[in-house]
Amino acid sequence: MPQEVYGVVSIVLSIVFIALSWWALQSFRFEKIVKHPQGAQAKLLQILLSIVIGYEVSRFFLDYLGWSLTFGNLFS
């Protein structure tokens, strides 16, 4: 896969999975964990958690894509 295409795919997947993790974290009950769940610090925590989770999930899928492309070259 060309480097330019891989870069675009990486950016798109990262943004998609960060958005999905933000959406999923909206159902999490932060009021059980933080003192002020509607405060700025709680919102920042949600943003940072969604970035970390989304980035790690996108890294997994990109690694899996790289492994599958390498595995395809094994038999050619």
Biotite code that builds the C-alpha atoms (Angstrom):
import biotite.structure as struc

atoms = struc.array([
    struc.Atom([0.000, 0.000, 0.000], chain_id="A", res_id=1, res_name="MET", atom_name="CA", element="C"),
    struc.Atom([1.457, 3.404, -0.924], chain_id="A", res_id=2, res_name="PRO", atom_name="CA", element="C"),
    struc.Atom([2.567, 5.568, 1.980], chain_id="A", res_id=3, res_name="GLN", atom_name="CA", element="C"),
    struc.Atom([0.169, 8.397, 1.049], chain_id="A", res_id=4, res_name="GLU", atom_name="CA", element="C"),
    struc.Atom([-2.851, 6.091, 1.068], chain_id="A", res_id=5, res_name="VAL", atom_name="CA", element="C"),
    struc.Atom([-1.768, 4.572, 4.381], chain_id="A", res_id=6, res_name="TYR", atom_name="CA", element="C"),
    struc.Atom([-1.500, 8.076, 5.876], chain_id="A", res_id=7, res_name="GLY", atom_name="CA", element="C"),
    struc.Atom([-5.000, 9.037, 4.770], chain_id="A", res_id=8, res_name="VAL", atom_name="CA", element="C"),
    struc.Atom([-6.431, 5.740, 6.022], chain_id="A", res_id=9, res_name="VAL", atom_name="CA", element="C"),
    struc.Atom([-4.671, 6.267, 9.376], chain_id="A", res_id=10, res_name="SER", atom_name="CA", element="C"),
    struc.Atom([-6.122, 9.754, 9.810], chain_id="A", res_id=11, res_name="ILE", atom_name="CA", element="C"),
    struc.Atom([-9.635, 8.721, 8.813], chain_id="A", res_id=12, res_name="VAL", atom_name="CA", element="C"),
    struc.Atom([-9.643, 5.633, 11.038], chain_id="A", res_id=13, res_name="LEU", atom_name="CA", element="C"),
    struc.Atom([-8.312, 7.593, 14.001], chain_id="A", res_id=14, res_name="SER", atom_name="CA", element="C"),
    struc.Atom([-11.011, 10.249, 13.681], chain_id="A", res_id=15, res_name="ILE", atom_name="CA", element="C"),
    struc.Atom([-13.755, 7.660, 13.197], chain_id="A", res_id=16, res_name="VAL", atom_name="CA", element="C"),
    struc.Atom([-12.733, 5.615, 16.228], chain_id="A", res_id=17, res_name="PHE", atom_name="CA", element="C"),
    struc.Atom([-12.272, 8.694, 18.411], chain_id="A", res_id=18, res_name="ILE", atom_name="CA", element="C"),
    struc.Atom([-15.797, 9.780, 17.463], chain_id="A", res_id=19, res_name="ALA", atom_name="CA", element="C"),
    struc.Atom([-17.144, 6.296, 18.159], chain_id="A", res_id=20, res_name="LEU", atom_name="CA", element="C"),
    struc.Atom([-15.446, 6.138, 21.538], chain_id="A", res_id=21, res_name="SER", atom_name="CA", element="C"),
    struc.Atom([-16.809, 9.618, 22.400], chain_id="A", res_id=22, res_name="TRP", atom_name="CA", element="C"),
    struc.Atom([-20.291, 8.388, 21.463], chain_id="A", res_id=23, res_name="TRP", atom_name="CA", element="C"),
    struc.Atom([-19.858, 5.226, 23.540], chain_id="A", res_id=24, res_name="ALA", atom_name="CA", element="C"),
    struc.Atom([-18.568, 7.164, 26.555], chain_id="A", res_id=25, res_name="LEU", atom_name="CA", element="C"),
    struc.Atom([-21.733, 9.284, 26.568], chain_id="A", res_id=26, res_name="GLN", atom_name="CA", element="C"),
    struc.Atom([-23.612, 6.328, 28.051], chain_id="A", res_id=27, res_name="SER", atom_name="CA", element="C"),
    struc.Atom([-21.046, 5.931, 30.849], chain_id="A", res_id=28, res_name="PHE", atom_name="CA", element="C"),
    struc.Atom([-22.197, 7.254, 34.228], chain_id="A", res_id=29, res_name="ARG", atom_name="CA", element="C"),
    struc.Atom([-19.401, 9.605, 35.250], chain_id="A", res_id=30, res_name="PHE", atom_name="CA", element="C"),
    struc.Atom([-21.358, 10.928, 38.233], chain_id="A", res_id=31, res_name="GLU", atom_name="CA", element="C"),
    struc.Atom([-20.421, 7.737, 40.085], chain_id="A", res_id=32, res_name="LYS", atom_name="CA", element="C"),
    struc.Atom([-16.706, 8.492, 39.616], chain_id="A", res_id=33, res_name="ILE", atom_name="CA", element="C"),
    struc.Atom([-16.181, 12.264, 39.517], chain_id="A", res_id=34, res_name="VAL", atom_name="CA", element="C"),
    struc.Atom([-17.428, 14.928, 41.935], chain_id="A", res_id=35, res_name="LYS", atom_name="CA", element="C"),
    struc.Atom([-18.822, 17.328, 39.313], chain_id="A", res_id=36, res_name="HIS", atom_name="CA", element="C"),
    struc.Atom([-19.830, 15.316, 36.228], chain_id="A", res_id=37, res_name="PRO", atom_name="CA", element="C"),
    struc.Atom([-20.962, 18.415, 34.304], chain_id="A", res_id=38, res_name="GLN", atom_name="CA", element="C"),
    struc.Atom([-17.801, 20.392, 35.070], chain_id="A", res_id=39, res_name="GLY", atom_name="CA", element="C"),
    struc.Atom([-14.987, 21.239, 32.701], chain_id="A", res_id=40, res_name="ALA", atom_name="CA", element="C"),
    struc.Atom([-12.631, 18.707, 34.246], chain_id="A", res_id=41, res_name="GLN", atom_name="CA", element="C"),
    struc.Atom([-15.103, 15.862, 33.731], chain_id="A", res_id=42, res_name="ALA", atom_name="CA", element="C"),
    struc.Atom([-15.628, 16.884, 30.101], chain_id="A", res_id=43, res_name="LYS", atom_name="CA", element="C"),
    struc.Atom([-11.867, 17.040, 29.579], chain_id="A", res_id=44, res_name="LEU", atom_name="CA", element="C"),
    struc.Atom([-11.594, 13.564, 31.074], chain_id="A", res_id=45, res_name="LEU", atom_name="CA", element="C"),
    struc.Atom([-14.213, 12.303, 28.607], chain_id="A", res_id=46, res_name="GLN", atom_name="CA", element="C"),
    struc.Atom([-12.349, 13.909, 25.702], chain_id="A", res_id=47, res_name="ILE", atom_name="CA", element="C"),
    struc.Atom([-8.998, 12.471, 26.759], chain_id="A", res_id=48, res_name="LEU", atom_name="CA", element="C"),
    struc.Atom([-10.470, 9.019, 27.334], chain_id="A", res_id=49, res_name="LEU", atom_name="CA", element="C"),
    struc.Atom([-12.134, 9.038, 23.931], chain_id="A", res_id=50, res_name="SER", atom_name="CA", element="C"),
    struc.Atom([-8.855, 10.065, 22.267], chain_id="A", res_id=51, res_name="ILE", atom_name="CA", element="C"),
    struc.Atom([-6.893, 7.330, 24.032], chain_id="A", res_id=52, res_name="VAL", atom_name="CA", element="C"),
    struc.Atom([-9.470, 4.613, 23.361], chain_id="A", res_id=53, res_name="ILE", atom_name="CA", element="C"),
    struc.Atom([-10.054, 5.691, 19.757], chain_id="A", res_id=54, res_name="GLY", atom_name="CA", element="C"),
    struc.Atom([-6.335, 5.903, 19.024], chain_id="A", res_id=55, res_name="TYR", atom_name="CA", element="C"),
    struc.Atom([-5.637, 2.453, 20.465], chain_id="A", res_id=56, res_name="GLU", atom_name="CA", element="C"),
    struc.Atom([-8.511, 0.853, 18.548], chain_id="A", res_id=57, res_name="VAL", atom_name="CA", element="C"),
    struc.Atom([-7.399, 2.491, 15.296], chain_id="A", res_id=58, res_name="SER", atom_name="CA", element="C"),
    struc.Atom([-3.807, 1.322, 15.947], chain_id="A", res_id=59, res_name="ARG", atom_name="CA", element="C"),
    struc.Atom([-5.131, -2.228, 16.338], chain_id="A", res_id=60, res_name="PHE", atom_name="CA", element="C"),
    struc.Atom([-6.974, -2.086, 13.018], chain_id="A", res_id=61, res_name="PHE", atom_name="CA", element="C"),
    struc.Atom([-4.026, -0.475, 11.234], chain_id="A", res_id=62, res_name="LEU", atom_name="CA", element="C"),
    struc.Atom([-1.651, -3.086, 12.633], chain_id="A", res_id=63, res_name="ASP", atom_name="CA", element="C"),
    struc.Atom([-4.053, -5.816, 11.555], chain_id="A", res_id=64, res_name="TYR", atom_name="CA", element="C"),
    struc.Atom([-4.199, -4.278, 8.072], chain_id="A", res_id=65, res_name="LEU", atom_name="CA", element="C"),
    struc.Atom([-0.401, -4.187, 7.906], chain_id="A", res_id=66, res_name="GLY", atom_name="CA", element="C"),
    struc.Atom([-0.120, -7.780, 9.062], chain_id="A", res_id=67, res_name="TRP", atom_name="CA", element="C"),
    struc.Atom([-2.677, -8.978, 6.537], chain_id="A", res_id=68, res_name="SER", atom_name="CA", element="C"),
    struc.Atom([-0.886, -7.150, 3.706], chain_id="A", res_id=69, res_name="LEU", atom_name="CA", element="C"),
    struc.Atom([2.438, -8.667, 4.792], chain_id="A", res_id=70, res_name="THR", atom_name="CA", element="C"),
    struc.Atom([0.838, -12.092, 5.036], chain_id="A", res_id=71, res_name="PHE", atom_name="CA", element="C"),
    struc.Atom([-0.463, -11.692, 1.461], chain_id="A", res_id=72, res_name="GLY", atom_name="CA", element="C"),
    struc.Atom([3.074, -11.024, 0.253], chain_id="A", res_id=73, res_name="ASN", atom_name="CA", element="C"),
    struc.Atom([4.274, -14.230, 1.882], chain_id="A", res_id=74, res_name="LEU", atom_name="CA", element="C"),
    struc.Atom([2.710, -16.394, -0.820], chain_id="A", res_id=75, res_name="PHE", atom_name="CA", element="C"),
    struc.Atom([3.540, -14.285, -3.862], chain_id="A", res_id=76, res_name="SER", atom_name="CA", element="C"),
])
